[in-house]
Amino acid sequence: MKHSLKVGLSFGLTSGIITTIGLMVGLHSGTHSKLAVIGGILTIAIADAFSDALGIHIAKEFESKHSAREIWEATLSTLFFKFAFSLTFIIPVLIFDPSTAVLVSAIFEFRYALCI
């Protein structure tokens, strides 16, 4: 796998899991609303994915050792993987009540992260 894709995968996976679990726990604790948790997940999937992708893009540019193609590959792969991993958290919320969904998501996603 190309280095630029590994950057997007590794960063998108870890950031997607940590920020989405944190958001789910906070929103569930504060609202106990399935709709609020789903809305938060969608917000993380979109806004935070763009933010992280821009951060990776700028960081890679400042390293001054990557081609423009490698920088854009890292940027777009971060955007895609962060978006995709964050969206997977919606599935348990749709299936289970929010309390169980948070627990199921944490176990499933951390276990998945350890397998990669």
C-alpha positions in Angstrom: 0.0 0.0 0.0 1.3 3.5 -0.9 2.5 5.6 2.0 0.0 8.4 1.2 -2.9 5.9 1.5 -1.5 4.5 4.7 -1.5 8.0 6.1 -5.2 8.5 5.3 -6.2 5.0 6.5 -4.3 5.2 9.8 -5.3 8.7 10.7 -8.8 8.4 9.5 -9.3 5.2 11.4 -7.9 6.4 14.7 -9.4 9.8 14.6 -12.7 8.5 13.4 -13.0 6.1 16.2 -11.8 8.4 19.0 -13.8 11.5 18.0 -17.0 9.6 17.2 -17.0 7.5 20.4 -16.4 10.6 22.4 -19.2 12.5 20.7 -21.6 9.6 21.1 -20.9 9.3 24.8 -21.3 13.0 25.3 -24.5 13.4 23.3 -26.0 10.3 24.8 -25.2 11.4 28.3 -26.5 14.9 27.8 -29.7 14.1 25.7 -30.5 10.4 25.7 -31.7 11.1 22.2 -31.1 8.7 19.3 -31.7 11.5 16.8 -29.1 13.7 18.5 -26.5 11.0 18.5 -27.2 10.3 14.8 -27.0 14.0 14.0 -23.7 14.2 15.9 -22.2 11.3 14.0 -23.2 12.8 10.7 -21.6 16.1 11.8 -18.4 14.4 12.7 -18.4 12.4 9.5 -18.6 15.5 7.4 -17.1 18.4 9.2 -14.3 16.6 11.1 -13.4 14.6 8.0 -12.8 17.8 6.1 -10.9 19.4 9.0 -8.6 16.4 9.4 -8.0 16.1 5.7 -7.0 19.8 5.5 -4.7 19.3 8.5 -3.0 16.3 6.8 -2.8 18.3 3.6 -1.0 21.3 5.2 1.2 19.1 7.3 2.4 17.1 4.2 3.0 20.4 2.3 5.2 21.8 5.1 7.3 18.6 5.2 8.6 19.6 1.7 9.4 16.0 0.8 6.3 14.8 -1.0 5.0 15.3 -4.5 1.7 17.2 -5.1 0.2 13.8 -6.1 1.2 12.2 -2.8 -0.1 15.2 -0.8 -3.5 15.0 -2.5 -3.6 11.2 -2.1 -3.0 11.6 1.6 -5.6 14.4 1.8 -8.3 12.6 -0.1 -7.7 9.2 1.6 -7.9 10.9 5.0 -11.2 12.5 4.0 -12.6 9.2 2.7 -11.5 7.0 5.6 -12.5 9.4 8.3 -15.9 9.9 6.7 -16.4 6.1 6.2 -15.3 5.0 9.6 -17.4 7.7 11.3 -20.5 6.7 9.4 -20.2 3.0 10.5 -21.2 4.2 14.0 -24.7 4.9 12.8 -25.4 1.2 12.3 -25.4 0.3 16.0 -27.4 3.4 16.9 -30.1 2.4 14.4 -30.2 -1.2 15.7 -29.9 -0.7 19.5 -30.9 1.8 22.1 -28.3 4.6 22.5 -26.7 3.2 25.7 -26.2 -0.2 24.1 -25.1 1.3 20.8 -22.3 3.2 22.5 -21.0 0.1 24.1 -21.4 -2.0 21.0 -19.7 0.6 18.9 -16.7 1.0 21.3 -16.1 -2.8 21.4 -16.6 -3.3 17.6 -14.6 -0.4 16.4 -11.6 -0.8 18.8 -11.5 -4.5 18.0 -11.6 -3.7 14.3 -8.8 -1.2 14.7 -6.6 -3.8 16.4 -7.0 -6.1 13.4 -5.7 -3.6 10.9 
